[in-house]
Amino acid sequence: MTNTATETRSVVVEREIPYPPEKIWRALTQPHLIEEWLMKNDFKPVVGHRFDFRADWGGVDCQVLAVEPNRTLSYTWDAMGLESVVTWTLTPTRTGTHLRMEQSGFRPDQQQAYQGAKYGWQKFLAALDQALARMD
Amino acid sequence: MPKAHDVLFRTLADPTRRALFERLCREGEQTVGALTAQSGVSQPAVSKHLGVLKRARLVRDRHEGRQTHYSAQLGALAPLIDWTSQMAGFWQCRFDRLEDLLKRMDQ
């Protein structure tokens, strides 16, 4: 498609959260809490542990890469050919925590791996309709 | 516009074809018979549309006995999807849920 075939990309989401890192760490590492905001899982905060996230659209295979309690958590995120790494970074602030999530490792030729398409397709079709309306 | 886009746009420009594709996306794998029953067009017409979708790699067929099953190949949409913003949207939504959870959790 473009000349960036070997380029890795990343998605970064950051937020100031009015709670201490310790509390956020629990939500990021305890399976029953993770399930409440992300997906069903069999996560353990142990480097090398293999686990998966399960959703109605499929699953995500993961392996824990780094665990530094209350500071850093990193795991692989592989789904349908997509190979990426999700890294959480918690930095204490005066009012709580700066929470940063970076997902990296995408290459353009792995775009199809992103199964958010499964719910994104409707949006896509709406956009397509608009694009088609603009054509000819 | 890249050639891959042209093929996808052309293929999905037909409302009947798009409806078939949407249905496969929504409901998963279907036989030609099942697709015909709800499409409002004849089976040969459905088969022809499926053939066009298949050439655009938007669907895949699987033969089982005398039945042919079709399934959507969402990967074919990749050239048209801005995955970075989609994935960012996914995580933004999860961050919202995480914050809701934190509000409910004990200190």
gemmi code that builds the backbone of each chain (N, CA, C; Angstrom):
import gemmi

chains = {
    "A": [
        ("MET", (0.827, -1.213, 0.000), (0.000, 0.000, 0.000), (0.863, 1.265, 0.000)),
        ("THR", (1.754, 1.346, 0.978), (2.630, 2.514, 1.021), (4.060, 2.015, 1.158)),
        ("ASN", (4.978, 2.911, 1.322), (6.368, 2.499, 1.452), (6.764, 2.297, 2.909)),
        ("THR", (5.789, 2.068, 3.757), (6.083, 1.955, 5.184), (5.873, 0.522, 5.681)),
        ("ALA", (6.107, -0.429, 4.773), (5.790, -1.825, 5.084), (6.465, -2.366, 6.348)),
        ("THR", (7.609, -1.831, 6.702), (8.297, -2.382, 7.866), (8.153, -1.486, 9.097)),
        ("GLU", (7.429, -0.425, 8.906), (7.287, 0.528, 10.003), (6.370, -0.001, 11.104)),
        ("THR", (6.779, 0.172, 12.339), (5.867, -0.184, 13.419), (5.146, 1.091, 13.830)),
        ("ARG", (3.964, 0.894, 14.307), (3.171, 2.039, 14.722), (2.722, 1.815, 16.138)),
        ("SER", (2.219, 2.843, 16.755), (1.683, 2.637, 18.081), (0.487, 3.526, 18.340)),
        ("VAL", (-0.305, 3.069, 19.269), (-1.470, 3.816, 19.723), (-1.190, 4.159, 21.180)),
        ("VAL", (-1.316, 5.424, 21.517), (-1.072, 5.836, 22.894), (-2.331, 6.488, 23.451)),
        ("VAL", (-2.741, 6.039, 24.621), (-3.847, 6.691, 25.316), (-3.341, 7.041, 26.717)),
        ("GLU", (-3.507, 8.292, 27.097), (-3.025, 8.741, 28.401), (-4.140, 9.450, 29.138)),
        ("ARG", (-4.135, 9.337, 30.447), (-5.172, 10.002, 31.207), (-4.708, 10.285, 32.637)),
        ("GLU", (-5.154, 11.420, 33.143), (-4.916, 11.726, 34.557), (-6.056, 11.099, 35.343)),
        ("ILE", (-5.714, 10.290, 36.323), (-6.745, 9.593, 37.078), (-6.618, 9.943, 38.559)),
        ("PRO", (-7.723, 10.345, 39.184), (-7.641, 10.842, 40.569), (-7.568, 9.738, 41.627)),
        ("TYR", (-6.776, 8.731, 41.357), (-6.567, 7.659, 42.333), (-5.094, 7.288, 42.347)),
        ("PRO", (-4.622, 6.764, 43.472), (-3.196, 6.415, 43.560), (-2.852, 5.206, 42.686)),
        ("PRO", (-1.582, 5.087, 42.299), (-1.159, 3.971, 41.442), (-1.542, 2.604, 42.007)),
        ("GLU", (-1.468, 2.462, 43.321), (-1.743, 1.158, 43.938), (-3.150, 0.661, 43.590)),
        ("LYS", (-4.088, 1.577, 43.592), (-5.464, 1.192, 43.315), (-5.641, 0.834, 41.831)),
        ("ILE", (-5.030, 1.643, 40.986), (-5.127, 1.373, 39.544), (-4.434, 0.045, 39.220)),
        ("TRP", (-3.331, -0.195, 39.903), (-2.583, -1.442, 39.687), (-3.480, -2.665, 39.936)),
        ("ARG", (-4.290, -2.572, 40.967), (-5.208, -3.689, 41.253), (-6.167, -3.902, 40.083)),
        ("ALA", (-6.685, -2.805, 39.558), (-7.640, -2.919, 38.444), (-6.966, -3.459, 37.179)),
        ("LEU", (-5.652, -3.252, 37.084), (-4.922, -3.711, 35.900), (-4.442, -5.145, 36.021)),
        ("THR", (-4.429, -5.683, 37.257), (-3.774, -6.979, 37.447), (-4.637, -8.058, 38.117)),
        ("GLN", (-5.788, -7.700, 38.645), (-6.627, -8.740, 39.258), (-7.703, -9.166, 38.253)),
        ("PRO", (-7.690, -10.465, 37.891), (-8.555, -10.944, 36.809), (-10.023, -10.516, 36.921)),
        ("HIS", (-10.601, -10.619, 38.117), (-12.026, -10.270, 38.217), (-12.245, -8.777, 38.017)),
        ("LEU", (-11.239, -7.967, 38.341), (-11.344, -6.523, 38.111), (-11.072, -6.183, 36.643)),
        ("ILE", (-10.080, -6.862, 36.071), (-9.771, -6.633, 34.642), (-11.007, -6.921, 33.799)),
        ("GLU", (-11.694, -7.992, 34.179), (-12.875, -8.396, 33.407), (-13.927, -7.285, 33.376)),
        ("GLU", (-13.994, -6.526, 34.467), (-15.030, -5.494, 34.557), (-14.837, -4.344, 33.570)),
        ("TRP", (-13.587, -4.085, 33.202), (-13.394, -2.946, 32.293), (-12.777, -3.335, 30.947)),
        ("LEU", (-12.183, -4.552, 30.886), (-11.537, -4.917, 29.626), (-12.192, -6.152, 29.018)),
        ("MET", (-11.791, -7.330, 29.493), (-12.364, -8.573, 28.959), (-12.128, -9.686, 29.959)),
        ("LYS", (-12.823, -10.795, 29.753), (-12.572, -11.997, 30.553), (-11.134, -12.429, 30.312)),
        ("ASN", (-10.525, -12.996, 31.326), (-9.094, -13.284, 31.198), (-8.638, -14.266, 32.259)),
        ("ASP", (-7.424, -14.788, 32.070), (-6.787, -15.600, 33.119), (-5.391, -15.041, 33.404)),
        ("PHE", (-5.372, -13.745, 33.564), (-4.116, -13.024, 33.812), (-3.499, -13.357, 35.169)),
        ("LYS", (-2.169, -13.391, 35.194), (-1.422, -13.440, 36.460), (-0.234, -12.496, 36.306)),
        ("PRO", (0.059, -11.701, 37.321), (1.169, -10.740, 37.184), (2.532, -11.410, 37.347)),
        ("VAL", (2.802, -12.368, 36.457), (4.045, -13.130, 36.529), (4.688, -13.110, 35.146)),
        ("VAL", (5.926, -12.657, 35.082), (6.616, -12.573, 33.798), (6.681, -13.963, 33.161)),
        ("GLY", (6.307, -14.043, 31.893), (6.319, -15.309, 31.171), (4.970, -16.000, 31.160)),
        ("HIS", (4.065, -15.571, 32.044), (2.742, -16.195, 32.105), (1.965, -15.960, 30.809)),
        ("ARG", (1.422, -17.044, 30.255), (0.586, -16.927, 29.054), (-0.873, -16.889, 29.461)),
        ("PHE", (-1.612, -15.988, 28.860), (-3.027, -15.870, 29.204), (-3.785, -15.383, 27.974)),
        ("ASP", (-5.088, -15.336, 28.107), (-5.844, -14.757, 26.997), (-6.990, -13.888, 27.491)),
        ("PHE", (-7.362, -12.974, 26.619), (-8.563, -12.177, 26.822), (-9.617, -12.778, 25.909)),
        ("ARG", (-10.830, -12.893, 26.414), (-11.883, -13.487, 25.603), (-13.065, -12.530, 25.486)),
        ("ALA", (-13.518, -12.365, 24.256), (-14.695, -11.524, 24.013), (-15.577, -12.241, 23.021)),
        ("ASP", (-16.775, -11.711, 22.809), (-17.677, -12.420, 21.900), (-17.168, -12.391, 20.460)),
        ("TRP", (-16.272, -11.468, 20.157), (-15.743, -11.414, 18.792), (-14.486, -12.251, 18.619)),
        ("GLY", (-14.037, -12.914, 19.700), (-12.835, -13.727, 19.569), (-11.944, -13.567, 20.775)),
        ("GLY", (-10.697, -13.912, 20.611), (-9.797, -13.850, 21.750), (-8.491, -13.178, 21.409)),
        ("VAL", (-7.758, -12.815, 22.444), (-6.448, -12.202, 22.289), (-5.458, -13.041, 23.094)),
        ("ASP", (-4.427, -13.541, 22.429), (-3.398, -14.318, 23.126), (-2.333, -13.380, 23.654)),
        ("CYS", (-1.951, -13.622, 24.899), (-1.014, -12.702, 25.537), (0.045, -13.452, 26.334)),
        ("GLN", (1.153, -12.770, 26.568), (2.174, -13.268, 27.481), (2.744, -12.073, 28.230)),
        ("VAL", (2.884, -12.257, 29.532), (3.386, -11.159, 30.360), (4.872, -10.935, 30.081)),
        ("LEU", (5.240, -9.689, 29.803), (6.635, -9.361, 29.490), (7.330, -8.656, 30.644)),
        ("ALA", (6.603, -7.823, 31.352), (7.236, -7.055, 32.430), (6.216, -6.718, 33.511)),
        ("VAL", (6.652, -6.852, 34.732), (5.799, -6.518, 35.868), (6.636, -5.750, 36.877)),
        ("GLU", (6.277, -4.514, 37.095), (6.943, -3.722, 38.125), (5.804, -3.110, 38.930)),
        ("PRO", (5.454, -3.757, 40.061), (4.237, -3.367, 40.773), (4.071, -1.861, 40.951)),
        ("ASN", (2.868, -1.413, 40.627), (2.458, -0.015, 40.767), (3.159, 0.942, 39.798)),
        ("ARG", (3.956, 0.399, 38.867), (4.696, 1.270, 37.950), (4.528, 0.873, 36.484)),
        ("THR", (4.836, -0.384, 36.170), (4.818, -0.803, 34.768), (4.264, -2.206, 34.606)),
        ("LEU", (3.473, -2.368, 33.564), (2.966, -3.691, 33.219), (2.978, -3.784, 31.703)),
        ("SER", (3.515, -4.900, 31.209), (3.618, -5.033, 29.762), (3.285, -6.464, 29.357)),
        ("TYR", (2.476, -6.601, 28.302), (2.194, -7.937, 27.783), (2.004, -7.896, 26.271)),
        ("THR", (2.263, -9.062, 25.660), (2.024, -9.148, 24.222), (0.523, -9.202, 23.998)),
        ("TRP", (0.116, -8.798, 22.810), (-1.311, -8.745, 22.456), (-1.401, -9.249, 21.025)),
        ("ASP", (-1.703, -10.540, 20.895), (-1.751, -11.147, 19.571), (-3.171, -11.608, 19.267)),
        ("ALA", (-3.708, -11.121, 18.182), (-5.050, -11.527, 17.796), (-5.147, -11.593, 16.288)),
        ("MET", (-5.550, -12.718, 15.780), (-5.777, -12.898, 14.349), (-4.607, -12.380, 13.512)),
        ("GLY", (-3.401, -12.766, 13.876), (-2.252, -12.371, 13.064), (-1.622, -11.054, 13.479)),
        ("LEU", (-2.333, -10.317, 14.293), (-1.787, -9.066, 14.809), (-0.808, -9.371, 15.945)),
        ("GLU", (0.389, -8.817, 15.843), (1.345, -9.009, 16.926), (1.705, -7.643, 17.476)),
        ("SER", (1.340, -7.414, 18.714), (1.637, -6.116, 19.296), (1.953, -6.281, 20.772)),
        ("VAL", (2.390, -5.203, 21.363), (2.727, -5.195, 22.787), (1.983, -4.047, 23.449)),
        ("VAL", (1.324, -4.364, 24.559), (0.616, -3.344, 25.328), (1.431, -3.050, 26.584)),
        ("THR", (1.749, -1.795, 26.791), (2.525, -1.413, 27.969), (1.788, -0.337, 28.754)),
        ("TRP", (1.586, -0.626, 30.023), (0.945, 0.323, 30.930), (2.010, 0.977, 31.789)),
        ("THR", (1.940, 2.279, 31.912), (2.890, 2.987, 32.765), (2.109, 3.865, 33.737)),
        ("LEU", (2.401, 3.707, 35.026), (1.721, 4.474, 36.061), (2.722, 5.433, 36.708)),
        ("THR", (2.408, 6.701, 36.657), (3.294, 7.699, 37.258), (2.508, 8.485, 38.298)),
        ("PRO", (2.956, 8.445, 39.572), (2.210, 9.184, 40.595), (2.267, 10.691, 40.348)),
        ("THR", (1.171, 11.358, 40.610), (1.132, 12.814, 40.511), (0.603, 13.347, 41.837)),
        ("ARG", (0.534, 14.672, 41.973), (0.050, 15.251, 43.236), (-1.408, 14.888, 43.484)),
        ("THR", (-2.133, 14.712, 42.395), (-3.568, 14.476, 42.545), (-3.985, 13.037, 42.245)),
        ("GLY", (-3.041, 12.195, 41.944), (-3.407, 10.814, 41.629), (-2.350, 10.140, 40.787)),
        ("THR", (-2.744, 9.780, 39.561), (-1.829, 9.009, 38.720), (-1.966, 9.433, 37.264)),
        ("HIS", (-0.819, 9.507, 36.596), (-0.844, 9.665, 35.146), (-0.754, 8.251, 34.584)),
        ("LEU", (-1.824, 7.822, 33.923), (-1.866, 6.462, 33.377), (-1.661, 6.525, 31.868)),
        ("ARG", (-0.693, 5.744, 31.411), (-0.382, 5.753, 29.982), (-0.445, 4.331, 29.439)),
        ("MET", (-1.099, 4.156, 28.312), (-1.165, 2.862, 27.642), (-0.585, 3.035, 26.255)),
        ("GLU", (0.385, 2.210, 25.939), (0.917, 2.249, 24.582), (0.802, 0.861, 23.976)),
        ("GLN", (0.189, 0.790, 22.810), (0.124, -0.474, 22.079), (0.963, -0.292, 20.833)),
        ("SER", (2.005, -1.084, 20.705), (2.917, -0.878, 19.582), (3.214, -2.189, 18.876)),
        ("GLY", (3.746, -2.059, 17.689), (4.166, -3.237, 16.956), (3.337, -3.518, 15.717)),
        ("PHE", (2.334, -2.695, 15.508), (1.560, -2.888, 14.289), (2.425, -2.591, 13.081)),
        ("ARG", (2.197, -3.341, 12.039), (2.717, -2.955, 10.741), (1.513, -2.809, 9.827)),
        ("PRO", (1.652, -1.992, 8.778), (0.517, -1.806, 7.871), (-0.025, -3.130, 7.334)),
        ("ASP", (0.858, -4.102, 7.097), (0.360, -5.356, 6.535), (-0.337, -6.220, 7.584)),
        ("GLN", (-0.408, -5.724, 8.790), (-1.142, -6.467, 9.819), (-2.445, -5.769, 10.167)),
        ("GLN", (-2.790, -4.787, 9.359), (-3.999, -4.039, 9.669), (-5.226, -4.924, 9.771)),
        ("GLN", (-5.262, -5.929, 8.890), (-6.453, -6.766, 8.864), (-6.631, -7.488, 10.185)),
        ("ALA", (-5.563, -7.569, 10.944), (-5.642, -8.259, 12.211), (-6.575, -7.544, 13.164)),
        ("TYR", (-6.715, -6.281, 12.958), (-7.506, -5.537, 13.922), (-8.977, -5.897, 13.795)),
        ("GLN", (-9.413, -6.741, 14.685), (-10.777, -7.233, 14.569), (-11.814, -6.288, 15.156)),
        ("GLY", (-11.353, -5.149, 15.569), (-12.316, -4.114, 15.913), (-13.152, -3.847, 14.679)),
        ("ALA", (-12.618, -4.253, 13.543), (-13.384, -4.196, 12.297), (-14.735, -4.856, 12.496)),
        ("LYS", (-14.760, -5.813, 13.389), (-15.982, -6.559, 13.610), (-17.110, -5.633, 14.066)),
        ("TYR", (-16.762, -4.658, 14.877), (-17.812, -3.684, 15.191), (-17.604, -2.395, 14.410)),
        ("GLY", (-16.388, -2.252, 13.880), (-16.099, -1.040, 13.126), (-16.695, -1.058, 11.729)),
        ("TRP", (-17.078, -2.246, 11.282), (-17.526, -2.333, 9.889), (-18.779, -1.534, 9.635)),
        ("GLN", (-19.622, -1.419, 10.657), (-20.852, -0.659, 10.443), (-20.531, 0.808, 10.195)),
        ("LYS", (-19.567, 1.281, 11.018), (-19.092, 2.647, 10.863), (-18.484, 2.805, 9.466)),
        ("PHE", (-17.728, 1.762, 9.108), (-17.082, 1.774, 7.802), (-18.118, 1.862, 6.688)),
        ("LEU", (-19.185, 1.084, 6.833), (-20.192, 1.073, 5.769), (-20.911, 2.419, 5.684)),
        ("ALA", (-21.105, 3.040, 6.829), (-21.714, 4.371, 6.821), (-20.791, 5.339, 6.086)),
        ("ALA", (-19.490, 5.224, 6.385), (-18.510, 6.099, 5.729), (-18.461, 5.800, 4.239)),
        ("LEU", (-18.612, 4.524, 3.930), (-18.593, 4.120, 2.528), (-19.770, 4.746, 1.775)),
        ("ASP", (-20.931, 4.700, 2.429), (-22.104, 5.305, 1.812), (-21.852, 6.771, 1.486)),
        ("GLN", (-21.243, 7.460, 2.456), (-20.949, 8.881, 2.247), (-19.946, 9.067, 1.120)),
        ("ALA", (-18.929, 8.185, 1.128), (-17.898, 8.297, 0.095), (-18.500, 8.032, -1.278)),
        ("LEU", (-19.383, 7.047, -1.318), (-20.011, 6.709, -2.600), (-20.883, 7.859, -3.088)),
        ("ALA", (-21.529, 8.522, -2.138), (-22.386, 9.644, -2.504), (-21.566, 10.766, -3.136)),
        ("ARG", (-20.299, 10.846, -2.708), (-19.436, 11.908, -3.239), (-18.834, 11.534, -4.593)),
        ("MET", (-18.831, 10.217, -4.897), (-18.218, 9.764, -6.147), (-19.078, 10.139, -7.341)),
        ("ASP", (-18.501, 10.053, -8.497), (-19.113, 10.405, -9.776), (-20.117, 11.530, -9.652)),
    ],
    "B": [
        ("MET", (-6.956, 7.297, -5.844), (-7.381, 6.225, -4.928), (-6.701, 4.916, -5.338)),
        ("PRO", (-6.103, 4.202, -4.389), (-5.419, 2.956, -4.754), (-6.386, 1.964, -5.400)),
        ("LYS", (-5.815, 1.056, -6.173), (-6.631, 0.103, -6.911), (-7.453, -0.788, -5.979)),
        ("ALA", (-6.856, -1.193, -4.867), (-7.582, -2.045, -3.921), (-8.861, -1.353, -3.447)),
        ("HIS", (-8.771, -0.039, -3.258), (-9.943, 0.721, -2.832), (-11.023, 0.672, -3.907)),
        ("ASP", (-10.594, 0.854, -5.171), (-11.558, 0.842, -6.277), (-12.375, -0.439, -6.278)),
        ("VAL", (-11.679, -1.559, -6.137), (-12.350, -2.862, -6.168), (-13.347, -2.965, -5.016)),
        ("LEU", (-12.929, -2.575, -3.826), (-13.818, -2.669, -2.667), (-15.028, -1.753, -2.817)),
        ("PHE", (-14.770, -0.532, -3.266), (-15.873, 0.418, -3.426), (-16.863, -0.076, -4.474)),
        ("ARG", (-16.304, -0.546, -5.585), (-17.177, -1.038, -6.652), (-17.994, -2.228, -6.175)),
        ("THR", (-17.334, -3.112, -5.468), (-18.002, -4.333, -5.019), (-19.118, -4.018, -4.031)),
        ("LEU", (-18.872, -3.085, -3.141), (-19.854, -2.796, -2.096), (-20.846, -1.696, -2.497)),
        ("ALA", (-20.657, -1.163, -3.696), (-21.564, -0.097, -4.135), (-22.966, -0.634, -4.410)),
        ("ASP", (-23.051, -1.916, -4.768), (-24.364, -2.508, -5.066), (-25.094, -2.823, -3.760)),
        ("PRO", (-26.311, -2.265, -3.596), (-27.015, -2.429, -2.306), (-27.320, -3.891, -1.955)),
        ("THR", (-27.676, -4.690, -2.948), (-27.988, -6.101, -2.671), (-26.732, -6.833, -2.198)),
        ("ARG", (-25.635, -6.543, -2.889), (-24.362, -7.182, -2.553), (-23.910, -6.744, -1.163)),
        ("ARG", (-24.101, -5.459, -0.919), (-23.681, -4.941, 0.387), (-24.532, -5.564, 1.498)),
        ("ALA", (-25.819, -5.744, 1.212), (-26.706, -6.344, 2.216), (-26.266, -7.778, 2.528)),
        ("LEU", (-25.863, -8.508, 1.491), (-25.388, -9.879, 1.698), (-24.130, -9.870, 2.572)),
        ("PHE", (-23.237, -8.963, 2.255), (-21.987, -8.870, 3.013), (-22.258, -8.465, 4.470)),
        ("GLU", (-23.134, -7.493, 4.646), (-23.474, -7.051, 6.003), (-24.048, -8.199, 6.816)),
        ("ARG", (-24.881, -8.994, 6.128), (-25.515, -10.097, 6.843), (-24.471, -11.129, 7.277)),
        ("LEU", (-23.511, -11.395, 6.419), (-22.446, -12.340, 6.780), (-21.591, -11.786, 7.916)),
        ("CYS", (-21.389, -10.486, 7.921), (-20.634, -9.852, 9.010), (-21.390, -10.015, 10.319)),
        ("ARG", (-22.689, -9.787, 10.236), (-23.525, -9.762, 11.429), (-23.800, -11.147, 11.979)),
        ("GLU", (-24.086, -12.076, 11.068), (-24.591, -13.379, 11.520), (-23.619, -14.532, 11.334)),
        ("GLY", (-22.457, -14.255, 10.773), (-21.497, -15.340, 10.580), (-21.822, -16.163, 9.343)),
        ("GLU", (-21.179, -17.313, 9.270), (-21.259, -18.153, 8.077), (-22.693, -18.569, 7.720)),
        ("GLN", (-23.021, -18.528, 6.427), (-24.369, -18.877, 5.957), (-24.278, -19.676, 4.660)),
        ("THR", (-25.290, -20.505, 4.437), (-25.348, -21.207, 3.155), (-26.001, -20.287, 2.119)),
        ("VAL", (-25.785, -20.612, 0.848), (-26.404, -19.830, -0.228), (-27.919, -19.851, -0.067)),
        ("GLY", (-28.439, -21.029, 0.308), (-29.883, -21.166, 0.488), (-30.418, -20.224, 1.549)),
        ("ALA", (-29.728, -20.183, 2.688), (-30.168, -19.313, 3.784), (-30.086, -17.846, 3.380)),
        ("LEU", (-29.038, -17.510, 2.641), (-28.881, -16.119, 2.196), (-29.975, -15.746, 1.206)),
        ("THR", (-30.300, -16.687, 0.323), (-31.335, -16.425, -0.682), (-32.690, -16.183, -0.028)),
        ("ALA", (-32.984, -17.023, 0.991), (-34.290, -16.950, 1.639), (-34.632, -15.547, 2.130)),
        ("GLN", (-33.624, -14.798, 2.540), (-33.919, -13.477, 3.098), (-33.483, -12.321, 2.220)),
        ("SER", (-32.987, -12.635, 1.031), (-32.410, -11.550, 0.231), (-33.429, -10.873, -0.679)),
        ("GLY", (-34.519, -11.585, -1.008), (-35.506, -10.997, -1.909), (-35.100, -11.095, -3.369)),
        ("VAL", (-34.010, -11.800, -3.654), (-33.636, -12.030, -5.054), (-33.434, -13.535, -5.270)),
        ("SER", (-33.306, -13.923, -6.523), (-33.207, -15.351, -6.850), (-31.856, -15.936, -6.433)),
        ("GLN", (-31.837, -17.262, -6.327), (-30.585, -17.907, -5.937), (-29.454, -17.671, -6.943)),
        ("PRO", (-29.736, -17.732, -8.267), (-28.646, -17.430, -9.212), (-28.088, -16.018, -9.014)),
        ("ALA", (-28.996, -15.066, -8.699), (-28.538, -13.686, -8.478), (-27.668, -13.620, -7.228)),
        ("VAL", (-28.104, -14.318, -6.169), (-27.310, -14.337, -4.935), (-25.932, -14.947, -5.210)),
        ("SER", (-25.936, -16.063, -5.948), (-24.665, -16.727, -6.258), (-23.734, -15.807, -7.044)),
        ("LYS", (-24.331, -15.043, -7.958), (-23.522, -14.124, -8.767), (-22.902, -13.040, -7.882)),
        ("HIS", (-23.726, -12.489, -6.991), (-23.206, -11.466, -6.064), (-22.104, -12.039, -5.173)),
        ("LEU", (-22.316, -13.270, -4.708), (-21.314, -13.900, -3.849), (-20.003, -14.098, -4.608)),
        ("GLY", (-20.138, -14.397, -5.902), (-18.953, -14.557, -6.730), (-18.151, -13.259, -6.818)),
        ("VAL", (-18.883, -12.143, -6.949), (-18.207, -10.839, -7.020), (-17.534, -10.529, -5.675)),
        ("LEU", (-18.257, -10.821, -4.600), (-17.688, -10.585, -3.258), (-16.444, -11.450, -3.050)),
        ("LYS", (-16.503, -12.656, -3.570), (-15.379, -13.578, -3.405), (-14.152, -13.077, -4.169)),
        ("ARG", (-14.385, -12.566, -5.392), (-13.258, -12.060, -6.178), (-12.616, -10.854, -5.501)),
        ("ALA", (-13.426, -10.105, -4.761), (-12.877, -8.956, -4.028), (-12.303, -9.411, -2.679)),
        ("ARG", (-12.337, -10.708, -2.447), (-11.854, -11.330, -1.199), (-12.624, -10.866, 0.029)),
        ("LEU", (-13.854, -10.432, -0.201), (-14.674, -10.004, 0.934), (-15.387, -11.187, 1.584)),
        ("VAL", (-15.527, -12.272, 0.828), (-16.102, -13.491, 1.415), (-15.252, -14.696, 1.013)),
        ("ARG", (-15.434, -15.743, 1.784), (-14.738, -16.993, 1.493), (-15.798, -18.089, 1.431)),
        ("ASP", (-15.626, -19.047, 0.528), (-16.608, -20.135, 0.486), (-15.990, -21.430, 0.982)),
        ("ARG", (-16.885, -22.275, 1.471), (-16.464, -23.565, 2.023), (-17.522, -24.580, 1.592)),
        ("HIS", (-17.052, -25.641, 0.931), (-17.999, -26.649, 0.448), (-18.140, -27.758, 1.468)),
        ("GLU", (-19.396, -28.119, 1.706), (-19.667, -29.204, 2.636), (-20.827, -29.996, 2.055)),
        ("GLY", (-20.532, -31.183, 1.555), (-21.559, -31.953, 0.870), (-22.042, -31.169, -0.336)),
        ("ARG", (-23.340, -30.979, -0.439), (-23.874, -30.236, -1.582), (-24.059, -28.761, -1.257)),
        ("GLN", (-23.752, -28.406, -0.036), (-23.949, -27.013, 0.380), (-22.657, -26.209, 0.261)),
        ("THR", (-22.815, -24.949, -0.080), (-21.669, -24.040, -0.035), (-21.945, -23.005, 1.050)),
        ("HIS", (-21.004, -22.896, 1.969), (-21.136, -21.934, 3.055), (-20.251, -20.728, 2.770)),
        ("TYR", (-20.785, -19.545, 3.034), (-20.000, -18.323, 2.825), (-19.772, -17.609, 4.151)),
        ("SER", (-18.586, -17.033, 4.293), (-18.313, -16.232, 5.489), (-17.617, -14.938, 5.093)),
        ("ALA", (-17.834, -13.900, 5.898), (-17.241, -12.587, 5.608), (-15.756, -12.596, 5.949)),
        ("GLN", (-14.975, -11.936, 5.133), (-13.534, -11.802, 5.376), (-13.262, -10.334, 5.679)),
        ("LEU", (-13.382, -10.016, 6.963), (-13.271, -8.604, 7.340), (-11.906, -8.011, 7.025)),
        ("GLY", (-10.916, -8.880, 6.955), (-9.573, -8.405, 6.646), (-9.515, -7.659, 5.330)),
        ("ALA", (-10.425, -8.004, 4.417), (-10.428, -7.351, 3.108), (-10.726, -5.859, 3.214)),
        ("LEU", (-11.349, -5.472, 4.317), (-11.680, -4.054, 4.497), (-10.482, -3.242, 4.992)),
        ("ALA", (-9.429, -3.951, 5.359), (-8.283, -3.281, 5.987), (-7.812, -2.023, 5.262)),
        ("PRO", (-7.709, -2.065, 3.917), (-7.207, -0.863, 3.247), (-8.070, 0.369, 3.499)),
        ("LEU", (-9.310, 0.151, 3.877), (-10.213, 1.287, 4.051), (-10.358, 1.707, 5.509)),
        ("ILE", (-9.824, 0.912, 6.395), (-10.038, 1.203, 7.809), (-8.815, 1.866, 8.428)),
        ("ASP", (-9.039, 2.971, 9.049), (-7.955, 3.624, 9.759), (-7.849, 2.950, 11.126)),
        ("TRP", (-7.027, 1.908, 11.165), (-6.990, 1.083, 12.379), (-6.467, 1.838, 13.590)),
        ("THR", (-5.581, 2.821, 13.379), (-5.016, 3.485, 14.558), (-6.095, 4.236, 15.333)),
        ("SER", (-6.964, 4.917, 14.585), (-8.009, 5.654, 15.301), (-9.031, 4.680, 15.894)),
        ("GLN", (-9.266, 3.568, 15.184), (-10.195, 2.566, 15.715), (-9.676, 1.992, 17.022)),
        ("MET", (-8.391, 1.637, 17.017), (-7.812, 1.028, 18.215), (-7.756, 2.049, 19.343)),
        ("ALA", (-7.439, 3.284, 19.003), (-7.437, 4.331, 20.021), (-8.836, 4.468, 20.612)),
        ("GLY", (-9.838, 4.365, 19.752), (-11.223, 4.432, 20.218), (-11.545, 3.297, 21.172)),
        ("PHE", (-11.048, 2.125, 20.836), (-11.234, 0.957, 21.707), (-10.659, 1.239, 23.091)),
        ("TRP", (-9.421, 1.736, 23.126), (-8.772, 1.957, 24.421), (-9.391, 3.124, 25.185)),
        ("GLN", (-9.811, 4.171, 24.457), (-10.500, 5.285, 25.144), (-11.720, 4.770, 25.883)),
        ("CYS", (-12.461, 3.915, 25.185), (-13.670, 3.337, 25.773), (-13.314, 2.495, 26.998)),
        ("ARG", (-12.222, 1.731, 26.889), (-11.810, 0.890, 28.033), (-11.322, 1.743, 29.200)),
        ("PHE", (-10.670, 2.849, 28.883), (-10.236, 3.773, 29.949), (-11.465, 4.303, 30.701)),
        ("ASP", (-12.507, 4.627, 29.967), (-13.744, 5.105, 30.608), (-14.265, 4.057, 31.578)),
        ("ARG", (-14.261, 2.822, 31.107), (-14.774, 1.740, 31.952), (-13.871, 1.511, 33.156)),
        ("LEU", (-12.570, 1.654, 32.935), (-11.625, 1.519, 34.040), (-11.891, 2.581, 35.104)),
        ("GLU", (-12.132, 3.811, 34.651), (-12.408, 4.886, 35.620), (-13.702, 4.642, 36.380)),
        ("ASP", (-14.703, 4.138, 35.677), (-15.960, 3.792, 36.351), (-15.707, 2.740, 37.422)),
        ("LEU", (-14.920, 1.753, 37.070), (-14.603, 0.679, 38.010), (-13.876, 1.245, 39.232)),
        ("LEU", (-12.889, 2.111, 38.994), (-12.108, 2.680, 40.095), (-13.021, 3.449, 41.074)),
        ("LYS", (-14.035, 4.120, 40.524), (-14.977, 4.841, 41.379), (-15.724, 3.887, 42.301)),
        ("ARG", (-16.013, 2.709, 41.780), (-16.786, 1.741, 42.553), (-15.934, 0.937, 43.530)),
        ("MET", (-14.625, 0.877, 43.264), (-13.744, 0.048, 44.105), (-13.493, 0.694, 45.462)),
        ("ASP", (-13.187, -0.160, 46.441), (-12.757, 0.343, 47.760), (-11.354, 0.894, 47.597)),
        ("GLN", (-11.012, 1.792, 48.476), (-9.655, 2.373, 48.430), (-8.605, 1.298, 48.698)),
    ],
}
model = gemmi.Model(1)
for chain_id, residues in chains.items():
    chain = gemmi.Chain(chain_id)
    for i, (resn, *xyz) in enumerate(residues, 1):
        res = gemmi.Residue()
        res.name, res.seqid = resn, gemmi.SeqId(i, " ")
        for name, pos in zip(("N", "CA", "C"), xyz):
            atom = gemmi.Atom()
            atom.name, atom.element = name, gemmi.Element(name[0])
            atom.pos, atom.b_iso = gemmi.Position(*pos), 0.0
            res.add_atom(atom)
        chain.add_residue(res)
    model.add_chain(chain)
structure = gemmi.Structure()
structure.add_model(model)
structure.setup_entities()
